[in-house]
Amino acid sequence: MKIEHIRNWSFRMPALATIAFVLGVILSVESSGANQAKLPKHSHPIDYGKGWECNWGYSETQIGCTPISKPSNAYINAWGTGWDCQRGYKRTGDACVKIDIPENAYFNESSYDGWRCEIGFRKTGDLCKKIVIPDNAHSVYASYGSGWECNWGYRLDDDGETCVKINVPENGYIKSVSYGPKWACHRGYVRSGDSCVAIKLPGNAYLSGSGNTWECERGFRKTGNSCKKLDLPKNAHIDYTGNGWDCNNGFVEVGKQCELASES
């Protein structure tokens, strides 16, 4: 190709690019107009799916977007795609039926019947019957069980129907547990039958973290009911527990002694 021809094409390239850009804009506008023309009434365009969806309060049907038909005592939901019943009504088929709340009950949306009994009452059929609470007990909210618990300081008797006082010995306290022993001893005391007796600390000992037993101080080892001082052999040191010993580096334990380690 001659140089003149190349020069002529180089001058034409910007013009061709401009023409292509204009054609693209025109096609885009025409396509947008075509899409807008395809939108059914009471809808708006979206960037996914079929390119449109019905406006709030309308639902898609075979003929386009039609107003959502709701029964009495209903309202259009937050998404605008259906309806829900007003408070105090429940959905039954295509209608909202008033919820009949019995005496000693209150409205509750999460309940199947739309209501629950007040505390101190138990659902029996369509009624709320009063729960018989024994002495030294109080009502609790529960859909099952007795509906009551014993007051603090009392426990359920073996008959399962009465609350008896918890007998706490001196130096003891009530435990907040639903099973097992209802009381425990204070720190420094240990349970012995139905009483709490003081822990006797031998020399060179201290109360453990639990407070219900004792441990020997560092450098001593528990032997029976006393703390015996560690007998460290030569070339040894107290270990990390504080109640035993290890040989120093370069030495090994042989019997109860620390001997120089062999180099072989």
Phi, psi and chi 1 to 4 in degrees:
 res  aa     phi    psi   chi1   chi2   chi3   chi4
   1 MET       -  138.5 -177.9  179.5  -68.2      -
   2 LYS   -73.1  156.8  -66.2 -178.6  178.4 -179.4
   3 ILE   -62.9  -35.2  -63.9  175.3      -      -
   4 GLU   -61.9  -40.4  -69.8   78.7    2.8      -
   5 HIS   -64.5  -40.3  -68.8  166.0      -      -
   6 ILE   -62.9  -42.4  -65.0  173.7      -      -
   7 ARG   -63.2  -40.2  -72.3  174.4  177.1  173.0
   8 ASN   -62.4  -40.4  -69.7  -23.0      -      -
   9 TRP   -68.2  -36.9  -84.8  105.8      -      -
  10 SER   -64.8  -32.3   64.9      -      -      -
  11 PHE   -73.6  -28.8  -75.8  117.7      -      -
  12 ARG   -80.9  -23.1  -67.5  176.3 -177.1  176.0
  13 MET   -57.9  -47.9  -72.6  -60.2  -68.8      -
  14 PRO   -59.2  -37.8  -24.2   36.3      -      -
  15 ALA   -65.8  -41.2      -      -      -      -
  16 LEU   -65.5  -39.6  -68.8  173.9      -      -
  17 ALA   -62.9  -40.3      -      -      -      -
  18 THR   -64.0  -42.4  -58.3      -      -      -
  19 ILE   -62.4  -42.0  -66.8  171.2      -      -
  20 ALA   -63.7  -40.2      -      -      -      -
  21 PHE   -63.5  -44.6  174.2   75.0      -      -
  22 VAL   -62.7  -43.4  172.1      -      -      -
  23 LEU   -61.8  -39.0  -72.9  174.4      -      -
  24 GLY   -63.0  -43.4      -      -      -      -
  25 VAL   -62.0  -43.0  170.9      -      -      -
  26 ILE   -62.1  -45.0  -66.7  172.4      -      -
  27 LEU   -65.1  -38.3  -69.6  174.1      -      -
  28 SER   -63.9  -43.7  176.8      -      -      -
  29 VAL   -63.9  -43.3  170.9      -      -      -
  30 GLU   -63.3  -41.0  -70.4  179.9   -9.5      -
  31 SER   -64.8  -41.6  175.6      -      -      -
  32 SER   -62.8  -42.4  176.6      -      -      -
  33 GLY   -64.1  -36.8      -      -      -      -
  34 ALA   -66.3  -40.5      -      -      -      -
  35 ASN   -65.8  -41.3  -71.3  -23.7      -      -
  36 GLN   -61.7  -36.2  -68.1  -71.0  -20.7      -
  37 ALA   -68.2  -25.1      -      -      -      -
  38 LYS   -84.4  -10.9  -66.6  178.0 -177.9  178.1
  39 LEU   -64.9  126.8  -70.3  178.3      -      -
  40 PRO   -69.8  163.5   25.1  -32.2      -      -
  41 LYS   -65.2  144.9 -167.4  175.4 -178.9 -179.0
  42 HIS    64.6   38.7  -54.3  -59.0      -      -
  43 SER  -136.9  172.9   69.0      -      -      -
  44 HIS  -144.8  153.4   56.6  -87.2      -      -
  45 PRO   -73.6  150.5   26.0  -33.6      -      -
  46 ILE  -136.7  165.3   55.1  175.9      -      -
  47 ASP   -95.0   14.3  -64.1  -30.4      -      -
  48 TYR  -145.0  172.3   53.6   89.7      -      -
  49 GLY    62.7 -133.7      -      -      -      -
  50 LYS   -83.6   -1.1   56.5 -177.2  174.4  -66.9
  51 GLY    95.7    1.7      -      -      -      -
  52 TRP  -159.3  162.2   61.4  -90.8      -      -
  53 GLU  -149.3  159.2   65.1 -178.8    4.9      -
  54 CYS   -70.9  151.3  -66.8      -      -      -
  55 ASN   -68.4  167.1  -66.5  -20.9      -      -
  56 TRP   -60.6  131.5 -171.8   91.9      -      -
  57 GLY    92.0    2.4      -      -      -      -
  58 TYR  -124.9  152.0  -70.3   81.5      -      -
  59 SER  -125.1  150.2   61.1      -      -      -
  60 GLU   -78.8  130.4 -176.3  178.5  -14.5      -
  61 THR  -130.8 -178.9   62.4      -      -      -
  62 GLN   -65.0  -23.9  -66.7 -178.9  -11.1      -
  63 ILE  -100.4    4.9   61.0  174.5      -      -
  64 GLY   126.9 -134.9      -      -      -      -
  65 CYS  -110.4  117.6  -66.0      -      -      -
  66 THR  -116.8  149.6   57.6      -      -      -
  67 PRO   -59.0  140.5  -20.7   32.4      -      -
  68 ILE   -71.8  126.4  -64.8  173.4      -      -
  69 SER   -91.6  119.2  177.3      -      -      -
  70 LYS  -117.9  147.4   57.5 -177.9  178.1   61.3
  71 PRO   -78.2  179.4   31.1  -35.9      -      -
  72 SER   -64.7  149.4  -60.0      -      -      -
  73 ASN    62.7   34.5  -58.0  -55.0      -      -
  74 ALA  -131.6  166.9      -      -      -      -
  75 TYR  -145.7  155.0   61.4   92.5      -      -
  76 ILE   -69.3  134.0  -56.7  -61.8      -      -
  77 ASN   -70.0  174.1   61.6   28.6      -      -
  78 ALA   -63.5  -28.6      -      -      -      -
  79 TRP   -84.7  -11.5  -62.0  -87.4      -      -
  80 GLY    73.2   19.3      -      -      -      -
  81 THR  -109.6   -3.6   55.6      -      -      -
  82 GLY  -169.8 -159.9      -      -      -      -
  83 TRP  -138.7  155.9   56.7  -91.6      -      -
  84 ASP  -131.3  156.9  -67.4  -40.0      -      -
  85 CYS   -78.8  150.1  -68.0      -      -      -
  86 GLN   -70.1  162.9  -65.5  177.2   -0.9      -
  87 ARG   -59.2  133.7 -178.5  176.7  175.4   84.6
  88 GLY    95.7   -0.3      -      -      -      -
  89 TYR  -129.1  155.0  -66.8   81.5      -      -
  90 LYS  -130.2  150.7   64.0  178.2  179.6  179.4
  91 ARG   -77.0  126.2 -171.6  165.0 -173.3  161.4
  92 THR  -133.0  101.4  -56.9      -      -      -
  93 GLY    67.0 -123.3      -      -      -      -
  94 ASP  -104.4   22.7  -66.8  -32.5      -      -
  95 ALA  -131.2  162.9      -      -      -      -
  96 CYS  -110.6  112.7  -71.7      -      -      -
  97 VAL  -101.3  135.9  179.9      -      -      -
  98 LYS   -64.7  136.1 -174.8  175.3  177.6   61.5
  99 ILE   -84.8  124.6  -61.8  172.9      -      -
 100 ASP   -88.5  109.4  -68.1  -34.8      -      -
 101 ILE   -96.3  121.5  -58.6  177.6      -      -
 102 PRO   -73.1  173.2   28.5  -35.4      -      -
 103 GLU   -64.6  144.7 -171.1  176.7   -0.3      -
 104 ASN    65.6   33.0  -59.0  -51.5      -      -
 105 ALA  -134.4  168.1      -      -      -      -
 106 TYR  -141.4  157.8   61.7   93.4      -      -
 107 PHE   -68.3  136.1  175.2   72.6      -      -
 108 ASN  -148.4  115.7 -175.5  -83.4      -      -
 109 GLU   -68.3  -31.5  -68.5 -179.8  -19.4      -
 110 SER   -77.3  -13.9   62.0      -      -      -
 111 SER   -81.7  147.0  177.1      -      -      -
 112 TYR   -60.3  -42.0  174.0   76.9      -      -
 113 ASP   -83.2   -9.1  -65.2  -44.4      -      -
 114 GLY    88.2    5.6      -      -      -      -
 115 TRP  -153.1  159.7   55.8  -89.8      -      -
 116 ARG  -136.5  154.3  -76.7 -177.9  178.3  175.3
 117 CYS   -75.6  148.8  -66.8      -      -      -
 118 GLU   -69.4  162.4  -64.2  175.3   -6.9      -
 119 ILE   -61.4  136.2 -170.6  168.5      -      -
 120 GLY    96.3   -1.6      -      -      -      -
 121 PHE  -130.0  155.0  -66.9   83.1      -      -
 122 ARG  -128.2  137.0  175.9   58.3   49.6   81.3
 123 LYS   -69.1  126.7 -177.0  178.2  179.5 -177.9
 124 THR  -133.6  100.4  -55.6      -      -      -
 125 GLY    66.8 -121.9      -      -      -      -
 126 ASP  -102.3   16.2  -65.4  -30.0      -      -
 127 LEU  -123.5  165.9  -58.2  174.6      -      -
 128 CYS  -116.2  110.0  -70.4      -      -      -
 129 LYS   -99.2  142.6  -68.8 -171.0  175.5 -178.7
 130 LYS   -66.9  136.6 -171.1  173.0 -179.7   62.9
 131 ILE   -85.2  133.3  -63.2  172.1      -      -
 132 VAL   -80.6  115.4  177.9      -      -      -
 133 ILE  -106.0  126.8  -58.5  174.7      -      -
 134 PRO   -73.5  172.5   28.2  -35.2      -      -
 135 ASP   -62.4  149.4  -66.2  -23.5      -      -
 136 ASN    61.3   35.4  -56.4  -53.5      -      -
 137 ALA  -138.6  167.8      -      -      -      -
 138 HIS  -143.4  157.9   58.9  -86.8      -      -
 139 SER   -73.6  147.4  -62.1      -      -      -
 140 VAL  -135.2  150.6  -65.6      -      -      -
 141 TYR   -83.0  121.0 -179.5   77.8      -      -
 142 ALA  -159.9  138.9      -      -      -      -
 143 SER   -81.3   -7.8  -60.1      -      -      -
 144 TYR  -143.4  175.1   53.5   89.8      -      -
 145 GLY    80.7 -163.2      -      -      -      -
 146 SER   -77.4  -27.3   63.1      -      -      -
 147 GLY    86.5    8.9      -      -      -      -
 148 TRP  -149.8  160.2   55.6  -92.5      -      -
 149 GLU  -136.0  156.1  -69.2  179.2   -7.4      -
 150 CYS   -71.1  147.8  -66.4      -      -      -
 151 ASN   -67.6  165.6  -65.6  -21.2      -      -
 152 TRP   -60.4  132.9  178.0 -101.9      -      -
 153 GLY    94.2    0.2      -      -      -      -
 154 TYR  -127.1  158.8  -68.8   80.8      -      -
 155 ARG  -134.4  158.8   64.4  173.1  178.8   81.2
 156 LEU   -71.4  129.1 -172.5   64.6      -      -
 157 ASP   -73.4  169.1 -161.9    9.0      -      -
 158 ASP   -62.6  -23.5  -65.3  -23.8      -      -
 159 ASP   -75.8  -12.0   60.2   12.7      -      -
 160 GLY    73.6    9.7      -      -      -      -
 161 GLU  -127.0   -9.8  -62.8  179.3   -5.2      -
 162 THR  -130.9  162.2   55.7      -      -      -
 163 CYS  -114.5  125.0  -66.6      -      -      -
 164 VAL  -113.9  150.6  -65.2      -      -      -
 165 LYS   -69.5  140.3 -171.3  173.0 -177.4  177.8
 166 ILE   -83.7  121.8  -61.3  172.7      -      -
 167 ASN   -85.6  107.1  -66.3  -40.9      -      -
 168 VAL  -100.5  124.9 -177.9      -      -      -
 169 PRO   -74.7  170.2   29.4  -36.3      -      -
 170 GLU   -61.7  140.3 -172.6  178.0    0.7      -
 171 ASN    68.7   24.5  -60.5  -51.4      -      -
 172 GLY  -123.7  170.2      -      -      -      -
 173 TYR  -147.0  157.3   63.7   92.9      -      -
 174 ILE   -76.5  137.5  -64.5  174.3      -      -
 175 LYS   -99.3  140.6  -67.6  176.5   62.8  177.2
 176 SER   -90.6   77.7 -179.7      -      -      -
 177 VAL  -134.1  153.6  -66.8      -      -      -
 178 SER   -93.8   -9.6   56.3      -      -      -
 179 TYR  -148.4  166.9   57.0   90.3      -      -
 180 GLY    77.4 -169.3      -      -      -      -
 181 PRO   -57.7  137.5  -23.2   34.0      -      -
 182 LYS   -91.3   -3.5  -60.0  -62.1 -178.6 -179.1
 183 TRP  -142.9  159.7   60.0  -90.4      -      -
 184 ALA  -142.2  166.1      -      -      -      -
 185 CYS   -89.3  149.6  -64.9      -      -      -
 186 HIS   -67.3  167.3  -72.9  -57.2      -      -
 187 ARG   -59.1  133.4 -179.2  176.6  175.4   83.0
 188 GLY    94.7   -0.3      -      -      -      -
 189 TYR  -129.3  156.2  -67.2   83.2      -      -
 190 VAL  -131.4  146.6   64.6      -      -      -
 191 ARG   -72.2  134.5 -176.3  166.2 -175.0  160.7
 192 SER  -140.1   99.2  177.4      -      -      -
 193 GLY    66.5 -120.6      -      -      -      -
 194 ASP  -104.5   22.0  -66.9  -30.4      -      -
 195 SER  -136.7  170.0   60.9      -      -      -
 196 CYS  -116.3  120.8  -67.4      -      -      -
 197 VAL  -110.1  147.0  -63.8      -      -      -
 198 ALA   -67.8  141.5      -      -      -      -
 199 ILE   -79.2  128.0  -63.8  173.2      -      -
 200 LYS   -90.7  114.2  -65.4  180.0  179.5  179.6
 201 LEU   -87.9  124.8  -67.8  178.4      -      -
 202 PRO   -75.2  174.7   28.2  -34.6      -      -
 203 GLY   -63.1  145.3      -      -      -      -
 204 ASN    62.4   35.9  -56.6  -57.2      -      -
 205 ALA  -130.5  165.4      -      -      -      -
 206 TYR  -149.4  159.9   62.1   92.3      -      -
 207 LEU   -68.7  140.8  -77.7  175.5      -      -
 208 SER   -73.8  176.8   64.7      -      -      -
 209 GLY   -60.6  -34.8      -      -      -      -
 210 SER   -72.6  -24.9   65.7      -      -      -
 211 GLY    81.0    4.9      -      -      -      -
 212 ASN  -114.2    9.7  -59.2  123.2      -      -
 213 THR  -155.4 -175.9 -174.6      -      -      -
 214 TRP  -134.6  159.7   56.0  -91.2      -      -
 215 GLU  -134.8  157.6  -64.5  176.6    0.0      -
 216 CYS   -83.1  148.9  -67.7      -      -      -
 217 GLU   -69.4  166.5  -65.1  174.9   -7.9      -
 218 ARG   -61.2  133.6 -179.2  175.4  175.3   81.6
 219 GLY    95.0    1.0      -      -      -      -
 220 PHE  -128.8  153.9  -67.3   82.6      -      -
 221 ARG  -124.4  139.1  175.2  176.5  -69.7  167.7
 222 LYS   -71.5  123.4 -168.1  171.3 -174.5  178.2
 223 THR  -133.6  104.1  -56.5      -      -      -
 224 GLY    64.5 -122.8      -      -      -      -
 225 ASN  -104.8   24.9  -66.6  -37.4      -      -
 226 SER  -139.4  170.3   63.4      -      -      -
 227 CYS  -114.2  115.1  -69.0      -      -      -
 228 LYS   -99.4  134.6 -176.1  178.5  179.2 -179.3
 229 LYS   -65.4  138.8 -172.0  174.1 -177.5  178.2
 230 LEU   -67.9  136.8  -67.9  175.5      -      -
 231 ASP   -99.4   94.9 -174.9   12.7      -      -
 232 LEU   -80.7  126.4  -69.6 -179.1      -      -
 233 PRO   -73.6  170.8   28.1  -34.6      -      -
 234 LYS   -64.5  142.0 -170.9  176.5 -179.9 -179.9
 235 ASN    66.6   35.8  -60.0  -49.8      -      -
 236 ALA  -131.2  165.9      -      -      -      -
 237 HIS  -145.0  159.4   59.7  -85.4      -      -
 238 ILE   -67.4  134.6  -62.5  173.8      -      -
 239 ASP   -79.8 -176.9   64.0   14.4      -      -
 240 TYR   -66.1  -23.8   71.0   94.8      -      -
 241 THR   -75.4  -24.0   66.3      -      -      -
 242 GLY    85.2   -4.6      -      -      -      -
 243 ASN  -122.3   16.5  -54.9  121.7      -      -
 244 GLY  -152.1 -170.7      -      -      -      -
 245 TRP  -143.3  157.6   57.4  -91.9      -      -
 246 ASP  -131.7  157.1  -72.1  -34.0      -      -
 247 CYS   -76.4  149.7  -68.5      -      -      -
 248 ASN   -66.9  165.5  -64.2  -20.4      -      -
 249 ASN   -59.2  135.1  -71.1  -24.9      -      -
 250 GLY    91.9   -1.5      -      -      -      -
 251 PHE  -126.5  152.2  -67.0   83.5      -      -
 252 VAL  -125.8  152.0  -66.4      -      -      -
 253 GLU   -79.9  126.6 -175.6  177.4  -13.3      -
 254 VAL  -129.9  107.4  178.9      -      -      -
 255 GLY    67.5 -119.9      -      -      -      -
 256 LYS  -114.5   23.2  -66.7 -177.0  178.1 -178.4
 257 GLN  -122.4  165.3  -57.4  -62.5  -40.1      -
 258 CYS  -115.7  114.8  -68.9      -      -      -
 259 GLU  -110.1  154.4  -63.3 -176.3    1.3      -
 260 LEU   -61.1  130.9 -170.0   64.3      -      -
 261 ALA   -69.4  143.4      -      -      -      -
 262 SER   -73.1  141.3  174.6      -      -      -
 263 GLU   -81.6  -13.8  -64.3 -178.5   -3.0      -
 264 SER   -78.4      -   58.5      -      -      -
